[in-house]
Amino acid sequence: MTDRTTDIHCDRCHKYMHSIGPLEKVPVSNVCSQCDANPVGVLASLMDGGWIERYHIKGQRMLTRQSVAEHSWRLAAVIFAVARKPRAELVLAALFHDVSERVTGDMPSNVKRANPVLAQALREVSMAEEIRLGIRFDLSEQEQRLLAWADRYEGAMHCLDEYTMGNRFVVKTMLRYYEYCSGDEYKLKDPNEERRRNVLMQELEKSVSHLL
């Protein structure tokens, strides 16, 4: 008989928890208190993620500040306007999709495009944080497409709000968002959802057409 012990690690964050003896049964599920059993810690992390400020670099001059929480709520509203009865998993994914920025910050997309190694490192850190908090959701291909499109559409709408208030520094960012939203890769298979998405895109195009 061996006296070798077995190290138990958290299934989410992979941190060492404790060791068990050779006669002890390995638990089916191992989640540390920081990840799951302590709802206070999970809630604090989710709340922290909502405070992160977007559009914070010098080149993105905004008249109003937008937090991750505000962006995420607006994103969920866009999804509802298109899907009408979205699954709970999709709504939760929308609300929590940027929570990991509490550890990475809101890194501008142009920086990530110019630094693929950095972008990959940020994705890995973000994934680890989402796993730790239990906020990774199993979405269908259509749901992933709608989430990605709505994320960019909300960005365009925020910039349009700024432009309407007189901010002319956002034009370049707003048109970039519009270009992203217009991509064929975001077309939805459900005809009703695609029709409603097109209505939103047509309204956005009316607002930015004089700038194209």
Secondary structure, 3 states (H helix, E strand, C coil): CCCCCEEEECCCCCCEEEEECCCCCCCCCCCCHHHHHCHHHHHHHHHHHHCCECCCCCCCCCCCCCEHHHHHHHHHHHHHHHHCCCCHHHHHHHHHCCCCHHHHCCCCHHHHHHCHHHHHHHHHHHHHHHHHHCCCCCCCHHHHHHHHHHHHHHHHHHHHHHHHCCCCCCHHHHHHHHHHHCCHHHCCCCHHHHHHHHHHHHHHHHHHHHHC
